[in-house]
Amino acid sequence: MSDVMTASEAKQILDAIQALTVEVKVNQARTEEQFKTLRAEVKAEINELRAEVKAEINELRTEVKAEIKALNDKVDTLRSDLRDDINELRDRQKAIDSRLWAFIVGLVTLVGGGVIKVLWFDRA
């Protein structure tokens, strides 16, 4: 069952193989071009997304910095108010202490004077 191939049949087969090879190369080139285009589009999308993310991060960073500054200002104000209140309480405490010492000295003097009066000047 060996069929003998004629030269024209061999030429037809060879031409068909060459045509398929050319078609495969054309399809391969087209596929590579489409892949490059797709890759470029994906890279562009990635770069665009990166830019958007960076912009949002910068915006959030700016907002957070503003909030931190506002909180720091509020804390500084509260600290200043607290310092003023402490100084006022310190002054009040000094006034109370001096009145208390005056009361104690007056009481000791009164009691001492009463005892001296009773002991030395008693006319009973």
Backbone as a ProteinNet text record, in pm:
[ID]
protein_1_A
[PRIMARY]
MSDVMTASEAKQILDAIQALTVEVKVNQARTEEQFKTLRAEVKAEINELRAEVKAEINELRTEVKAEIKALNDKVDTLRSDLRDDINELRDRQKAIDSRLWAFIVGLVTLVGGGVIKVLWFDRA
[TERTIARY]
78.1	0	82.9	181.6	261.6	222.3	170	130.1	249.3	268.6	378.4	322.5	399.1	355	419.7	340.5	393.5	452.6	531.1	598.4	497.5	392.5	292.3	217.6	191.6	126.7	218.9	347.5	445.7	455.9	452.1	458.5	335.5	217.2	93.9	100.6	151	163.4	263.6	376.3	479	425.2	350.5	289.9	188.1	110.4	11.6	82.3	191.5	267.4	326.8	380.7	437.4	328.8	212.2	101	56.8	50.6	15.1	122	247.7	357.2	348.3	321.6	306.4	186.8	76.1	-43.9	-17.9	55.7	88.9	176	272.9	360.9	281.2	188	103.9	18	-42.1	-124	-39.4	81	171.1	207.4	238.9	272.3	152.3	32.6	-88	-114.6	-95.4	-115.4	-15.3	109.9	211.5	177.2	130.2	92	-26.1	-124.2	-239	-194.6	-102.3	-51.6	22	104.2	175.6	77.7	-25.2	-125.9	-198.8	-238.5	-306.1	-216	-89.8	6.2	21.6	30.7	41.6	-83	-201.4	-325.8	-329.6	-285.9	-285	-187.2	-69.3	28.1	-27.8	-97	-156.8	-262.9	-344.7	-446.8	-381.6	-276.3	-205.7	-146.8	-83.9	-25.7	-133	-246.8	-357.6	-410.6	-425.1	-471.4	-370.6	-243	-139.4	-148.2	-167.5	-178.2	-300.4	-412.3	-533.8	-511.9	-449.3	-423.7	-329.8	-225.2	-132.2	-204.1	-291.1	-365.5	-456.8	-523.4	-612.2	-532.6	-418.6	-333.2	-284.5	-242.3	-196.8	-309.8	-428.9	-545	-575.7	-575.6	-600	-490.2	-366.4	-254.8	-273.1	-315.8	-338.4	-451	-558.2	-670.7	-628.5	-551.7	-507.2	-414.2	-325	-235.7	-314.8	-418.7	-502.3	-574.7	-626	-695.6	-599.4	-479.3	-379.2	-342.3	-326.3	-293.5	-406.7	-531.1	-645.5	-648.3	-622.5	-620.8	-505.8	-389.8	-276.6	-309	-373.4	-413.1	-512	-605.8	-704.9	-636.8	-542.9	-470.2	-388.4	-324.5	-247.8	-338.4	-457.2	-552.1	-596.2	-629.1	-670.1	-557.3	-435.1	-319.8	-300.1	-315.8	-302.9	-413.1	-536.8	-647.8	-624	-575	-546.7	-436.4	-333.8	-225.4	-278.3	-365.8	-425.5	-510.5	-589.2	-671.5	-586	-477.2	-387.5	-326	-284.4	-226.7	-330.9	-454.1	-560.9	-587.9	-591.4	-611.2	-494.9	-374.2	-258.1	-272.2	-315.4	-334.8	-445.8	-555.8	-664.5	-615.8	-537.3	-488.2	-396.5	-315.3	-229.7	-314.9	-421.8	-510.1	-578.6	-624.7	-689.5	-590.6	-467.9	-365.3	-336.7	-323.2	-294	-411.2	-536.1	-650.7	-656.1	-624.6	-624.5	-517.8	-397.7	-292.1	-331	-396.9	-441.7	-546	-637.9	-738.1	-671.5	-573.4	-505.5	-428.7	-356	-279.7	-376.2	-485.6	-584.7	-647.8	-679.7	-739.6	-642.1	-516.1	-415	-395.3	-392.8	-378	-497.8	-618.5	-739.1	-742	-713	-713.3	-601.5	-483.4	-371.5	-403.4	-461.6	-499.7	-605.1	-701.8	-804.5	-745.6	-654.7	-590.3	-508.1	-432.5	-351.9	-442.9	-552.4	-645.6	-703.2	-740.3	-798.8	-693.8	-572.9	-470.5	-416.5	-395.2	-328.5	-422.4	-527.7	-615.2	-752.8	-757.5	-884.3	-927.1	-1043.2	-1089.5	-1199.2	-1205.1	-1312.9	-1300.5
-117.9	0	125.1	118.1	237.8	312.9	425.4	511.2	597.5	610.6	693.1	833.4	927	1064.9	1127.4	1201.7	1269.1	1401.3	1457.6	1584.3	1695.9	1692.5	1797.3	1786.8	1665.4	1647.7	1695	1660.7	1702.4	1854	1914.6	2061	2122.7	2063.7	2114.9	2106.7	1992.5	1975.8	2076	2090	2185.4	2328.2	2364.3	2497.8	2517.9	2413.1	2422	2441.9	2367.3	2381.3	2521.3	2572.8	2707.5	2811.7	2791.7	2885.5	2883.2	2763	2752.3	2817.9	2798	2857.9	3009.8	3063.2	3208.2	3256.8	3181.1	3219.5	3214.8	3111.8	3101.7	3220	3254.3	3368.7	3498.9	3516.4	3636.4	3640.2	3526.5	3520.3	3543.9	3488.7	3509	3656.3	3722.2	3865	3947.3	3911.9	3983	3963.2	3840.3	3810.4	3887.2	3891	3966.1	4114.9	4167.7	4308.7	4336.1	4245.8	4261.3	4249.4	4158	4141.1	4267.1	4323.6	4448.2	4561.5	4570.1	4674.6	4655.1	4531.4	4500.8	4529.9	4493.3	4518.1	4668.4	4744.9	4890.5	4948.2	4897.3	4945.1	4911.8	4789.9	4749.4	4836.4	4860.4	4947.4	5087.5	5138.7	5271.9	5274.1	5169.8	5161.2	5154.9	5073.5	5061.6	5195.4	5263.5	5394.6	5495.4	5488.9	5578.6	5550.2	5421.4	5383.9	5425.7	5408.4	5451.5	5601.2	5675.7	5821.1	5858.2	5790.4	5818.1	5784	5668.6	5626.8	5726.1	5768.1	5866.2	5997	6039.3	6163.6	6151.4	6037.5	6017.8	6009.9	5941.9	5932.2	6070.5	6149.8	6285.7	6369.5	6353.7	6427.2	6385.1	6253.9	6204.1	6249.1	6247.5	6291.5	6438.4	6519.5	6661	6678.3	6601.6	6610.5	6566.7	6457.7	6408	6509.3	6568.6	6671	6788.7	6830.1	6941.3	6905	6781.7	6739.1	6730.7	6679.6	6672.6	6811.4	6905.4	7042.4	7102.9	7078.1	7129.9	7070.5	6940.6	6876.6	6929.4	6950.3	7006.6	7146.6	7227	7360.7	7353	7258.5	7242.3	7198.5	7104.7	7057.9	7171.9	7252.1	7366.5	7464.8	7489.3	7579.2	7522.6	7393.8	7330.6	7331.4	7307.9	7308.9	7449	7551.4	7688.4	7721.2	7680.3	7703.2	7629.7	7507.3	7429.5	7495.3	7544.1	7612.8	7738	7813.3	7932.2	7894.4	7786.5	7741.2	7697.2	7628.1	7584.4	7704.4	7803.5	7924.4	7996.2	8001.3	8065.4	7987.9	7854.5	7773	7789.2	7802.9	7824.7	7957	8061.2	8191.7	8184.1	8116.3	8100.6	8024.5	7918.1	7839	7921.6	8008.4	8096.9	8189	8243.4	8333	8256.6	8135.5	8054.7	8020.7	7984.1	7951.5	8072.4	8189.8	8306.8	8339.3	8323.6	8346.3	8242.3	8117.4	8011.8	8039	8079.4	8110.3	8231.3	8328.8	8444.9	8400.8	8312.5	8260.9	8183.2	8095.2	8014.8	8104.6	8202.7	8294.5	8374.2	8421.6	8495.8	8408.2	8285.3	8193.4	8161.3	8134.3	8105.6	8228.2	8346.8	8469.3	8489.1	8467.1	8482.3	8382.8	8256.5	8154.4	8183.3	8216.6	8249.1	8369.5	8472.4	8591.6	8558.1	8472.4	8432.4	8354.3	8264.4	8186.2	8277.8	8369.1	8462.8	8550.2	8597.6	8680.8	8603.6	8478.4	8398.2	8369.3	8337.4	8300.8	8420.9	8532.7	8644	8753.3	8771.9	8883.7	8837.3	8728.6	8675.8	8748.4	8810	8884.4	8809.6	8692.7	8618.5	8590.8
0	0	0	-61.4	-68.4	-193.4	-171.3	-282.9	-319.2	-439.2	-486.3	-506	-453	-461.2	-583.7	-653.6	-770	-728.8	-811.6	-783	-767	-844.2	-832.2	-699.8	-651.9	-522.1	-410.5	-421.6	-321.8	-319.7	-441.1	-449	-385.1	-406.8	-347.2	-194.3	-143.8	0.8	57	-11.4	32.3	29	-75.5	-82.5	30.1	58.5	166.5	301	322.9	448.9	458.2	348.1	348.5	372.8	312.9	334.4	480	539.7	681	768.9	732.3	808.7	803.1	685.9	671.1	752.5	746.4	820.7	971.8	1015.5	1158.2	1199.7	1115	1148.2	1153.2	1060.1	1058.4	1184	1217.7	1339.4	1464.5	1461.7	1576	1589.5	1479.2	1482.4	1528.2	1478	1517.9	1667.6	1715.2	1857.1	1943	1899.1	1973.3	1977.5	1867.1	1862.7	1955.1	1952.9	2042.2	2188.3	2215.4	2351.7	2396.9	2306.9	2340.9	2367.4	2283.4	2302.4	2434.4	2462.2	2587	2706.9	2694.5	2802	2827	2717	2730.6	2796.7	2759.6	2820.4	2969.2	3003.1	3144.1	3222.2	3165.4	3232.5	3251.2	3150	3160.2	3270.5	3277	3382.3	3520.3	3531.6	3660	3700.4	3605.5	3636.9	3675.7	3607.8	3640.2	3781	3813.4	3946.7	4053.7	4024.2	4119	4143.7	4036.3	4050.6	4134.8	4111.5	4189.5	4336.5	4361.1	4499.4	4567.9	4497.6	4555.4	4585.3	4494.4	4516.4	4638.8	4650.7	4766.4	4895.2	4889.3	5008.4	5048.7	4951.6	4983.5	5041.5	4986.5	5037.8	5181.6	5205.1	5340.4	5436.4	5390	5473	5511.3	5415.4	5442.7	5544.5	5527.2	5621.2	5760.8	5769.1	5899.4	5965.3	5886.6	5943.4	5996.9	5923.1	5968.8	6098	6104.1	6225.9	6343.7	6319	6426.1	6474	6380.4	6419.9	6502.1	6460	6535.4	6675.9	6684.7	6816.7	6902.2	6841.5	6916	6966.7	6882.8	6926.4	7042.2	7032.1	7138.4	7268	7257.6	7375.7	7436.2	7351.3	7402.6	7475.4	7419.1	7483.9	7618.6	7620.4	7746.2	7847.9	7802.5	7892.5	7951.6	7867.7	7915.6	8017	7984.8	8078.5	8209.8	8201.3	8321.6	8404.6	8337.4	8407.5	8478.2	8410.4	8472	8593.1	8578.7	8691.2	8809.1	8781.8	8890.2	8960.3	8883.7	8945.8	9030.6	8980.6	9057.8	9187.4	9178.1	9298.8	9396.5	9344.8	9429.9	9506.5	9434.3	9499.8	9605.1	9573.1	9670	9793.8	9769.9	9881.6	9971.2	9911.9	9992.3	10077.7	10019.4	10094.7	10207.8	10179.4	10282.6	10393.2	10354.6	10454.7	10545.5	10486	10570.2	10662.2	10614.2	10702.9	10814	10779.9	10880.2	10986.4	10941.6	11038.8	11125.5	11064.5	11143.1	11245.6	11204.8	11298.2	11410.8	11374.3	11477	11574.1	11520.6	11607.8	11695.4	11637.6	11715.8	11822.7	11788.7	11885.1	11997.7	11961.1	12064.3	12153.3	12092.4	12170.7	12262.5	12212.6	12292.4	12408	12375.8	12480.6	12581.1	12529.4	12619.1	12705.5	12646.2	12723.1	12827.8	12789.6	12885.4	13001.1	12970.9	13076.8	13166.7	13109.2	13189.4	13274.9	13217	13291.9	13410.1	13385.1	13491.7	13599.4	13557.6	13656.1	13732.7	13667.2	13734.3	13780.7	13709.9	13745.1	13792.6	13857.3	13903	14030.2	14041.2	14157.4	14230.8	14208.8	14267.1	14407.6
[MASK]
++++++++++++++++++++++++++++++++++++++++++++++++++++++++++++++++++++++++++++++++++++++++++++++++++++++++++++++++++++++++++++

